[in-house]
Amino acid sequence: MKNSGGFFGAFWFAGWLFTIGYANLVWWKIILGIVVWPFYLGDAVLQIQL
């Protein structure tokens, strides 16, 4: 059995860092974004389309 946890962790960390920069989050949303960064990224993208 192969362990793919390293790749998933790196992907999650990269997504979190990208979201911080792209969505210009305040400090408490950055901390919350560790868990829910896809929500903040989607919210930022939706605001561009409107």
ChimeraX attribute file (.defattr): number of C-alpha atoms within 10 A of each C-alpha:
attribute: neighborCount
match mode: 1-to-1
recipient: residues
	/A:1	3
	/A:2	4
	/A:3	7
	/A:4	8
	/A:5	9
	/A:6	9
	/A:7	10
	/A:8	11
	/A:9	11
	/A:10	11
	/A:11	11
	/A:12	16
	/A:13	14
	/A:14	11
	/A:15	16
	/A:16	22
	/A:17	14
	/A:18	14
	/A:19	22
	/A:20	20
	/A:21	10
	/A:22	13
	/A:23	16
	/A:24	13
	/A:25	15
	/A:26	9
	/A:27	10
	/A:28	8
	/A:29	14
	/A:30	20
	/A:31	14
	/A:32	11
	/A:33	20
	/A:34	16
	/A:35	11
	/A:36	13
	/A:37	23
	/A:38	15
	/A:39	12
	/A:40	21
	/A:41	18
	/A:42	12
	/A:43	12
	/A:44	16
	/A:45	13
	/A:46	10
	/A:47	8
	/A:48	7
	/A:49	6
	/A:50	5
